[in-house]
Amino acid sequence: TGANIEFMASAIDEGWFRKIIVLDLAPSLCEVARRRAAEKWPGTVSVVCGDACNTKEKGLPAAGTCDIVTISYALVMIPDWKAAVRNALRLLRPGGHLCVCDFTVLPDKGQWGLSQRFWTKTFASDHVHLKAEHRAHLKEVTDEKFEECGYGGLPYTPPMLRAAWYAYVGVKRP
C-alpha cells in the first residue's frame, strides 16, 4: 500500500530521494499505493504491480542503479524468496544497501523451541513461512551493516504471545 513510505516522508520532502519505486504483486494494494503516491509525492513515487522475482519486470530500474532496496514483511510470503533477494541485489549498485525487515524465528537468539513451532504453524496457516534461513542467507550474500532482532505483539493476540522479528541492513559487495 506504500504505507512504509510514510516513514520516509520527511526525507522525501527534504529531497533525499530522486525516485522511489514501490513494487507489489497484489493489484488492490498497488492501487492504494498509487493513490497515496499521487496525493503526497507525485513525480517522486511510482508503483509497479509485479513480481519481485522477475528480473525483467517492466517499470523496475536498470540493474546496478539503485542505492537502496527495501523488502518489508514480504520474504516470508514469497515462495522463491532467494530469487527475490537475487533480484534486489541485481538492482543495487556495488555499495548499495539491502534493507529487510520481517517476521522470523530466532533459534540463535534463545527463542524456545515451543515458541518457534507455535509461531511457525500459526503464520503458515496464513501462507507466511517463518525461517531462520532468511537471516542467514542475507548475511551470506551481503556484508552486514546492521541487524536488530526482537519480539513484538500482534493485534488480537494476548500480550504474553510475542512474535519474533528482525531488521537487517546489508551492503552489496563489489
N, C-alpha and C positions, 0 to 999 in steps of 0.2 A: 504493500500500500504506500510505500515511500515514507512511512512513519519515522523510520530511522533518520531521514534527512532532517527532521525537526531538531534532532540533537546537534546538527551541524549548521543550524540556521544562522547563528552569528558569524561563523566562519564564511558562509556563503555571502552574507550581506557585506562582509568586510573584504570580499574579493579574493579569498584564499583559493577558491576553485574556479577554473575557467569553464569546466564541464563536468557534470555528474550524470551518469547513466544508471538507471535503475533497471534491473533485469529480473523478471519473474515469469514463471511458467503459466500462472493462472490468469486468464483474461480478465476476470472480475477484479482481481487485485490490481492488475495493471491499469484498469480504468480508474480506480480510486487514486492510484499514484499519478496518473495523467492529470486528473482534476486538481490534485494538490499542487503538482508542479506548475501547472498553468496559472494557478491563482497566486502562488507565492514566489516562484522563481522562473518565470518564462525566459527561455533562451539559455538558461544555465542547466536546468534539469530536464532530461528526456527519459522516456520509458521505452524499453524493448520487451516485448512479450515473446519469450523464447526459452530455450533450454540452456542451462549453464554448462552443459557438457558439449554442446555443439560448437566446434571451432569455426564454423562458417556461418554462425548466426548473424543475420542481417541487422545492422544497427550497432553492433559492437565495434569498439575502436580497433585499429590495426595492432597486430602483435608487437609487443615491446614498446608500447607508447604510454602506458598508464603508470602513474606514480603510486596509486593506492587501489587495491581491490578489497572490498569487504564482503564477507559472507556471514549473514546474521541469521541464526537459528534455522539453517537450511541443510547443512551437510547431513544431518540426521534423517532427512526426508528424501535425499537423492540416492536412488539405487546404485548408480555408478559414481559414488562420491569422489573417488580418486580421479575420474575423468574431469569432474568439476574443478578440482584443485589444479590439475594439469592445465586446464583452460585458463584459470585465473593466473597461473604463473606465466603462461604464454602471453597474456595481455600485458603483464608487468614489464617495465624496463629493468635492467640489472640495477640492483639497489632499491627497487620499488618495494613497497610494503604490502604484505598479505595479512589482513586483519580478519580474524574469525572469532565469533562467539557462538556458543551453542550449549545445549544440554549434553550431559555425558554421565559416565560412571567414573569413579576415582579410586580404583583399587590401589594405586601407588600413593594415594594421599590418605589412606586409612579408612575409606568408606567400607562399612561392614558388608560382607557377602550377602546377607539377607536384604539389606537396603539396595544393593546393586541389582539383585534379582527382582525385587519388588518394582523398582523404577523401570528396569528394562522391560518387564512384562506389561506394566501399566502404559508406558509410552508406546510400545509396539502395538497395542490394541488400537492406536490411532495412526498407525503407519509411520511412527517416529522410532528410529532404531539407534539406541544409545550404544556407543562403542568407545572403549578406551583407545582403540586403534586410531581414531581420528587425530587425537593429540600427538600420538607417537609419529604418525605419518607426517604431520605438519612439521615436526622437528627434524625429520629425515630430509625433507625437500627444501627447507629454508633455514636460514640462520636465525635462531631465536633471539628476539629483541626484548620481548615482554611476554609473561604469562601470569595469569591470576586464575585461581580456582576457588570455588566456594559453593555454598548451599543456599538456596532460596525457596521461599514458599510459592505456591501456585494458587490461583483463585479456586475457591470451593474445596480447598484441601485443609485439613486440620493443621494448625501451626507447627506441631511437632514433626510433621512429614515435610521434609525439605529436599528438593531435587538438586543434584549436583550440576554445576555449570562451569564453563571455562571461557576465558578471553585470551586470545593468543595473537601476537604480532610477530611475524617473521619477515626477514629480508630476503629478496630474491638474490641468489648468488650470480656472479658474473658468468 
